[in-house]
Amino acid sequence: MQTSDFAKLWSKLSKDYKLHMESELAPVLTESQLIVLEVIVEHGTMKPSDLIPYLTTSPAAVTMLIDRMEKNGLLERERDRHDRRIVWINISDKGKQEAERGSQIRDAFLSTVLNRISSHNQQLLIYLLGKITATP
């Protein structure tokens, strides 16, 4: 059956990707931290709650993640000048460097995987993945 074949292949690719990212990003970054850094680079200063749609985790876990990232010098927190209840997070210079390093690691891995198939099939794969991930 095609769905079980797809599930096995997707599982293997996901596992290989996660293992690669985990080993190559360590000891400074995790994959979740890379996602946070990339979102902030793309969108600029954000509230921690703004990150929830980009992560598969709870609000409490986002707070713990940001705590670790701030401790490691990747992010900086700043209270809003007009409403002290609001906290803004900004990426630090170290965070920008690590975001760049992380995206290079990911891109190199994905290039290695995708280069196993022709350019035409790469475009087709991306097109098909776009079709199955599109919101109905």
CNS distance restraints for C-alpha pairs under 8 A (distance, minus, plus):
assign (resid   1 and name CA) (resid   5 and name CA) 6.56 0.50 0.50
assign (resid   2 and name CA) (resid   6 and name CA) 6.04 0.50 0.50
assign (resid   3 and name CA) (resid   7 and name CA) 6.06 0.50 0.50
assign (resid   4 and name CA) (resid   8 and name CA) 6.20 0.50 0.50
assign (resid   5 and name CA) (resid   9 and name CA) 6.24 0.50 0.50
assign (resid   6 and name CA) (resid  10 and name CA) 5.88 0.50 0.50
assign (resid   7 and name CA) (resid  11 and name CA) 5.91 0.50 0.50
assign (resid   8 and name CA) (resid  12 and name CA) 6.22 0.50 0.50
assign (resid   9 and name CA) (resid  13 and name CA) 6.13 0.50 0.50
assign (resid  10 and name CA) (resid  14 and name CA) 5.97 0.50 0.50
assign (resid  11 and name CA) (resid  15 and name CA) 6.02 0.50 0.50
assign (resid  12 and name CA) (resid  16 and name CA) 6.07 0.50 0.50
assign (resid  13 and name CA) (resid  17 and name CA) 6.05 0.50 0.50
assign (resid  14 and name CA) (resid  18 and name CA) 6.08 0.50 0.50
assign (resid  15 and name CA) (resid  19 and name CA) 6.09 0.50 0.50
assign (resid  16 and name CA) (resid  20 and name CA) 6.09 0.50 0.50
assign (resid  17 and name CA) (resid  21 and name CA) 6.07 0.50 0.50
assign (resid  17 and name CA) (resid 109 and name CA) 7.62 0.50 0.50
assign (resid  18 and name CA) (resid  22 and name CA) 5.90 0.50 0.50
assign (resid  18 and name CA) (resid  31 and name CA) 7.97 0.50 0.50
assign (resid  19 and name CA) (resid  23 and name CA) 6.18 0.50 0.50
assign (resid  20 and name CA) (resid  24 and name CA) 6.02 0.50 0.50
assign (resid  20 and name CA) (resid 109 and name CA) 7.73 0.50 0.50
assign (resid  21 and name CA) (resid  25 and name CA) 5.68 0.50 0.50
assign (resid  21 and name CA) (resid  30 and name CA) 7.75 0.50 0.50
assign (resid  21 and name CA) (resid  31 and name CA) 6.61 0.50 0.50
assign (resid  21 and name CA) (resid 105 and name CA) 7.33 0.50 0.50
assign (resid  21 and name CA) (resid 106 and name CA) 6.91 0.50 0.50
assign (resid  22 and name CA) (resid  26 and name CA) 6.14 0.50 0.50
assign (resid  22 and name CA) (resid  30 and name CA) 6.34 0.50 0.50
assign (resid  22 and name CA) (resid  31 and name CA) 6.81 0.50 0.50
assign (resid  24 and name CA) (resid 105 and name CA) 7.05 0.50 0.50
assign (resid  25 and name CA) (resid  29 and name CA) 5.11 0.50 0.50
assign (resid  25 and name CA) (resid  30 and name CA) 6.10 0.50 0.50
assign (resid  25 and name CA) (resid  31 and name CA) 7.44 0.50 0.50
assign (resid  25 and name CA) (resid 102 and name CA) 6.43 0.50 0.50
assign (resid  25 and name CA) (resid 105 and name CA) 7.67 0.50 0.50
assign (resid  26 and name CA) (resid  30 and name CA) 6.68 0.50 0.50
assign (resid  28 and name CA) (resid  72 and name CA) 7.79 0.50 0.50
assign (resid  28 and name CA) (resid  98 and name CA) 7.99 0.50 0.50
assign (resid  29 and name CA) (resid  33 and name CA) 6.02 0.50 0.50
assign (resid  29 and name CA) (resid  34 and name CA) 6.61 0.50 0.50
assign (resid  29 and name CA) (resid  98 and name CA) 7.48 0.50 0.50
assign (resid  29 and name CA) (resid 102 and name CA) 7.92 0.50 0.50
assign (resid  30 and name CA) (resid  34 and name CA) 6.28 0.50 0.50
assign (resid  31 and name CA) (resid  35 and name CA) 6.37 0.50 0.50
assign (resid  32 and name CA) (resid  36 and name CA) 6.38 0.50 0.50
assign (resid  32 and name CA) (resid  55 and name CA) 7.26 0.50 0.50
assign (resid  33 and name CA) (resid  37 and name CA) 6.20 0.50 0.50
assign (resid  33 and name CA) (resid  65 and name CA) 7.28 0.50 0.50
assign (resid  33 and name CA) (resid  69 and name CA) 7.22 0.50 0.50
assign (resid  34 and name CA) (resid  38 and name CA) 6.12 0.50 0.50
assign (resid  34 and name CA) (resid  98 and name CA) 7.75 0.50 0.50
assign (resid  34 and name CA) (resid  99 and name CA) 5.93 0.50 0.50
assign (resid  34 and name CA) (resid 102 and name CA) 6.37 0.50 0.50
assign (resid  34 and name CA) (resid 103 and name CA) 7.90 0.50 0.50
assign (resid  35 and name CA) (resid  39 and name CA) 6.13 0.50 0.50
assign (resid  35 and name CA) (resid  54 and name CA) 7.61 0.50 0.50
assign (resid  35 and name CA) (resid  55 and name CA) 7.72 0.50 0.50
assign (resid  36 and name CA) (resid  40 and name CA) 6.26 0.50 0.50
assign (resid  36 and name CA) (resid  51 and name CA) 7.04 0.50 0.50
assign (resid  36 and name CA) (resid  54 and name CA) 7.89 0.50 0.50
assign (resid  37 and name CA) (resid  41 and name CA) 6.10 0.50 0.50
assign (resid  37 and name CA) (resid  91 and name CA) 6.81 0.50 0.50
assign (resid  37 and name CA) (resid  95 and name CA) 6.64 0.50 0.50
assign (resid  37 and name CA) (resid  96 and name CA) 7.30 0.50 0.50
assign (resid  37 and name CA) (resid  99 and name CA) 5.76 0.50 0.50
assign (resid  38 and name CA) (resid  42 and name CA) 6.13 0.50 0.50
assign (resid  38 and name CA) (resid  99 and name CA) 6.15 0.50 0.50
assign (resid  39 and name CA) (resid  43 and name CA) 5.98 0.50 0.50
assign (resid  39 and name CA) (resid  44 and name CA) 7.83 0.50 0.50
assign (resid  39 and name CA) (resid  51 and name CA) 7.69 0.50 0.50
assign (resid  39 and name CA) (resid  54 and name CA) 7.83 0.50 0.50
assign (resid  40 and name CA) (resid  44 and name CA) 4.90 0.50 0.50
assign (resid  40 and name CA) (resid  45 and name CA) 6.31 0.50 0.50
assign (resid  40 and name CA) (resid  46 and name CA) 6.85 0.50 0.50
assign (resid  40 and name CA) (resid  90 and name CA) 7.13 0.50 0.50
assign (resid  40 and name CA) (resid  91 and name CA) 6.68 0.50 0.50
assign (resid  41 and name CA) (resid  91 and name CA) 7.25 0.50 0.50
assign (resid  41 and name CA) (resid  96 and name CA) 7.50 0.50 0.50
assign (resid  44 and name CA) (resid  90 and name CA) 7.16 0.50 0.50
assign (resid  45 and name CA) (resid  88 and name CA) 6.34 0.50 0.50
assign (resid  45 and name CA) (resid  89 and name CA) 5.70 0.50 0.50
assign (resid  45 and name CA) (resid  90 and name CA) 5.05 0.50 0.50
assign (resid  45 and name CA) (resid  91 and name CA) 7.71 0.50 0.50
assign (resid  46 and name CA) (resid  50 and name CA) 6.27 0.50 0.50
assign (resid  46 and name CA) (resid  51 and name CA) 7.74 0.50 0.50
assign (resid  46 and name CA) (resid  88 and name CA) 5.48 0.50 0.50
assign (resid  46 and name CA) (resid  89 and name CA) 5.50 0.50 0.50
assign (resid  46 and name CA) (resid  90 and name CA) 7.04 0.50 0.50
assign (resid  47 and name CA) (resid  51 and name CA) 7.40 0.50 0.50
assign (resid  47 and name CA) (resid  86 and name CA) 7.46 0.50 0.50
assign (resid  47 and name CA) (resid  87 and name CA) 6.04 0.50 0.50
assign (resid  47 and name CA) (resid  88 and name CA) 4.78 0.50 0.50
assign (resid  47 and name CA) (resid  89 and name CA) 6.04 0.50 0.50
assign (resid  48 and name CA) (resid  52 and name CA) 7.54 0.50 0.50
assign (resid  48 and name CA) (resid  62 and name CA) 7.07 0.50 0.50
assign (resid  48 and name CA) (resid  63 and name CA) 7.10 0.50 0.50
assign (resid  48 and name CA) (resid  66 and name CA) 7.75 0.50 0.50
assign (resid  48 and name CA) (resid  87 and name CA) 7.51 0.50 0.50
assign (resid  48 and name CA) (resid  88 and name CA) 7.11 0.50 0.50
assign (resid  48 and name CA) (resid  89 and name CA) 6.83 0.50 0.50
assign (resid  49 and name CA) (resid  59 and name CA) 6.92 0.50 0.50
assign (resid  49 and name CA) (resid  62 and name CA) 7.92 0.50 0.50
assign (resid  51 and name CA) (resid  55 and name CA) 6.69 0.50 0.50
assign (resid  51 and name CA) (resid  62 and name CA) 7.69 0.50 0.50
assign (resid  52 and name CA) (resid  56 and name CA) 7.44 0.50 0.50
assign (resid  52 and name CA) (resid  57 and name CA) 7.15 0.50 0.50
assign (resid  52 and name CA) (resid  58 and name CA) 7.32 0.50 0.50
assign (resid  52 and name CA) (resid  59 and name CA) 6.66 0.50 0.50
assign (resid  52 and name CA) (resid  62 and name CA) 7.17 0.50 0.50
assign (resid  57 and name CA) (resid  61 and name CA) 6.18 0.50 0.50
assign (resid  57 and name CA) (resid  62 and name CA) 6.92 0.50 0.50
assign (resid  58 and name CA) (resid  62 and name CA) 6.36 0.50 0.50
assign (resid  59 and name CA) (resid  63 and name CA) 6.43 0.50 0.50
assign (resid  60 and name CA) (resid  64 and name CA) 6.46 0.50 0.50
assign (resid  61 and name CA) (resid  65 and name CA) 6.04 0.50 0.50
assign (resid  62 and name CA) (resid  66 and name CA) 6.12 0.50 0.50
assign (resid  63 and name CA) (resid  67 and name CA) 6.10 0.50 0.50
assign (resid  64 and name CA) (resid  68 and name CA) 6.33 0.50 0.50
assign (resid  65 and name CA) (resid  69 and name CA) 6.23 0.50 0.50
assign (resid  66 and name CA) (resid  70 and name CA) 5.97 0.50 0.50
assign (resid  66 and name CA) (resid  75 and name CA) 7.45 0.50 0.50
assign (resid  67 and name CA) (resid  71 and name CA) 6.15 0.50 0.50
assign (resid  68 and name CA) (resid  72 and name CA) 6.20 0.50 0.50
assign (resid  69 and name CA) (resid  73 and name CA) 6.27 0.50 0.50
assign (resid  69 and name CA) (resid  74 and name CA) 5.19 0.50 0.50
assign (resid  69 and name CA) (resid  75 and name CA) 5.80 0.50 0.50
assign (resid  70 and name CA) (resid  74 and name CA) 5.64 0.50 0.50
assign (resid  70 and name CA) (resid  75 and name CA) 4.71 0.50 0.50
assign (resid  70 and name CA) (resid  76 and name CA) 5.75 0.50 0.50
assign (resid  70 and name CA) (resid  77 and name CA) 7.45 0.50 0.50
assign (resid  73 and name CA) (resid  92 and name CA) 6.84 0.50 0.50
assign (resid  73 and name CA) (resid  94 and name CA) 6.56 0.50 0.50
assign (resid  73 and name CA) (resid  95 and name CA) 7.06 0.50 0.50
assign (resid  74 and name CA) (resid  91 and name CA) 6.20 0.50 0.50
assign (resid  74 and name CA) (resid  92 and name CA) 5.41 0.50 0.50
assign (resid  74 and name CA) (resid  93 and name CA) 7.50 0.50 0.50
assign (resid  74 and name CA) (resid  94 and name CA) 5.57 0.50 0.50
assign (resid  74 and name CA) (resid  95 and name CA) 3.99 0.50 0.50
assign (resid  74 and name CA) (resid  96 and name CA) 7.73 0.50 0.50
assign (resid  74 and name CA) (resid  98 and name CA) 7.86 0.50 0.50
assign (resid  75 and name CA) (resid  89 and name CA) 6.53 0.50 0.50
assign (resid  75 and name CA) (resid  90 and name CA) 5.61 0.50 0.50
assign (resid  75 and name CA) (resid  91 and name CA) 4.53 0.50 0.50
assign (resid  75 and name CA) (resid  92 and name CA) 5.15 0.50 0.50
assign (resid  75 and name CA) (resid  95 and name CA) 6.30 0.50 0.50
assign (resid  76 and name CA) (resid  89 and name CA) 5.61 0.50 0.50
assign (resid  76 and name CA) (resid  90 and name CA) 5.21 0.50 0.50
assign (resid  76 and name CA) (resid  91 and name CA) 6.24 0.50 0.50
assign (resid  76 and name CA) (resid  92 and name CA) 6.34 0.50 0.50
assign (resid  77 and name CA) (resid  87 and name CA) 6.48 0.50 0.50
assign (resid  77 and name CA) (resid  88 and name CA) 5.65 0.50 0.50
assign (resid  77 and name CA) (resid  89 and name CA) 4.60 0.50 0.50
assign (resid  77 and name CA) (resid  90 and name CA) 6.44 0.50 0.50
assign (resid  78 and name CA) (resid  87 and name CA) 5.62 0.50 0.50
assign (resid  78 and name CA) (resid  88 and name CA) 5.13 0.50 0.50
assign (resid  78 and name CA) (resid  89 and name CA) 6.32 0.50 0.50
assign (resid  78 and name CA) (resid  90 and name CA) 7.84 0.50 0.50
assign (resid  79 and name CA) (resid  83 and name CA) 7.69 0.50 0.50
assign (resid  79 and name CA) (resid  84 and name CA) 5.52 0.50 0.50
assign (resid  79 and name CA) (resid  85 and name CA) 7.23 0.50 0.50
assign (resid  79 and name CA) (resid  86 and name CA) 5.91 0.50 0.50
assign (resid  79 and name CA) (resid  87 and name CA) 4.54 0.50 0.50
assign (resid  79 and name CA) (resid  88 and name CA) 6.11 0.50 0.50
assign (resid  80 and name CA) (resid  84 and name CA) 5.28 0.50 0.50
assign (resid  80 and name CA) (resid  85 and name CA) 7.31 0.50 0.50
assign (resid  80 and name CA) (resid  86 and name CA) 5.39 0.50 0.50
assign (resid  80 and name CA) (resid  87 and name CA) 5.92 0.50 0.50
assign (resid  80 and name CA) (resid  88 and name CA) 6.72 0.50 0.50
assign (resid  91 and name CA) (resid  95 and name CA) 5.53 0.50 0.50
assign (resid  91 and name CA) (resid  96 and name CA) 6.51 0.50 0.50
assign (resid  92 and name CA) (resid  96 and name CA) 6.27 0.50 0.50
assign (resid  93 and name CA) (resid  97 and name CA) 6.36 0.50 0.50
assign (resid  94 and name CA) (resid  98 and name CA) 6.17 0.50 0.50
assign (resid  95 and name CA) (resid  99 and name CA) 6.00 0.50 0.50
assign (resid  96 and name CA) (resid 100 and name CA) 6.29 0.50 0.50
assign (resid  97 and name CA) (resid 101 and name CA) 6.23 0.50 0.50
assign (resid  98 and name CA) (resid 102 and name CA) 5.91 0.50 0.50
assign (resid  99 and name CA) (resid 103 and name CA) 6.13 0.50 0.50
assign (resid 100 and name CA) (resid 104 and name CA) 6.22 0.50 0.50
assign (resid 101 and name CA) (resid 105 and name CA) 6.29 0.50 0.50
assign (resid 102 and name CA) (resid 106 and name CA) 6.23 0.50 0.50
assign (resid 103 and name CA) (resid 107 and name CA) 5.92 0.50 0.50
assign (resid 104 and name CA) (resid 108 and name CA) 6.00 0.50 0.50
assign (resid 105 and name CA) (resid 109 and name CA) 6.33 0.50 0.50
assign (resid 106 and name CA) (resid 110 and name CA) 6.17 0.50 0.50
assign (resid 107 and name CA) (resid 111 and name CA) 5.91 0.50 0.50
assign (resid 108 and name CA) (resid 112 and name CA) 6.21 0.50 0.50
assign (resid 109 and name CA) (resid 113 and name CA) 6.37 0.50 0.50
assign (resid 110 and name CA) (resid 114 and name CA) 5.92 0.50 0.50
assign (resid 111 and name CA) (resid 115 and name CA) 5.73 0.50 0.50
assign (resid 112 and name CA) (resid 116 and name CA) 7.00 0.50 0.50
assign (resid 114 and name CA) (resid 122 and name CA) 6.40 0.50 0.50
assign (resid 115 and name CA) (resid 119 and name CA) 7.72 0.50 0.50
assign (resid 117 and name CA) (resid 121 and name CA) 6.11 0.50 0.50
assign (resid 117 and name CA) (resid 122 and name CA) 6.47 0.50 0.50
assign (resid 118 and name CA) (resid 122 and name CA) 6.17 0.50 0.50
assign (resid 119 and name CA) (resid 123 and name CA) 6.32 0.50 0.50
assign (resid 120 and name CA) (resid 124 and name CA) 6.24 0.50 0.50
assign (resid 121 and name CA) (resid 125 and name CA) 5.92 0.50 0.50
assign (resid 122 and name CA) (resid 126 and name CA) 6.21 0.50 0.50
assign (resid 123 and name CA) (resid 127 and name CA) 6.11 0.50 0.50
assign (resid 124 and name CA) (resid 128 and name CA) 6.06 0.50 0.50
assign (resid 125 and name CA) (resid 129 and name CA) 6.03 0.50 0.50
assign (resid 126 and name CA) (resid 130 and name CA) 6.06 0.50 0.50
assign (resid 127 and name CA) (resid 131 and name CA) 6.36 0.50 0.50
assign (resid 128 and name CA) (resid 132 and name CA) 6.39 0.50 0.50
assign (resid 129 and name CA) (resid 133 and name CA) 6.05 0.50 0.50
assign (resid 130 and name CA) (resid 134 and name CA) 5.92 0.50 0.50
